[in-house]
Amino acid sequence: MSWDINKVVLVGRLSADVELKYTPSGTAVAKFGLAVGGKPKQDGSDSVSFFNIVVWGKAGETCSNYLSKGKQIAIDGRLEQRSWTAQDGSRRSTVEVIAERVEFLGSPGASKNQNASTAPASPNTGTKQDDNFYDNTNFDPAPVDTAFYQSESNPEEPNF
């Protein structure tokens, strides 16, 4: 029996706004860059890695509605290599992180959707999120559950 594991967990900040497109069959696909800090270099400068993130379906639409450049998120997903032929005929390839779960972190008060008014209770913990995070009339909390990373005493503080 072989052990093939393809698992990625990242916590970082969006390096650009979310780009949302739809496939010909109508499936949403969101793409964005994620900047993840690492161990400082020997010269004391910051070490930052940039990853291309892809989020499919309703979760991708949710990311497009509520995330913007600079927002902190956590990603749980897998690596996937994609190849294509460019317009000049050359073969191109990239490795992307396919997000299976996205967690919104940081302060929810400055969300992209400024029309938000109330937040539903988390389906798993029963704790209420901060007001003004998202409008629950257009939000499915299943794919994006912020309560997982928040402490009960301070909803803005990650609980690791």
Summary of the structure (lengths in Angstrom):
residues: 160
radius of gyration: 17.3
end to end distance: 33.4
largest distance: 56.4
contacts: 419
relative contact order: 0.17
helix: 12%
strand: 39%
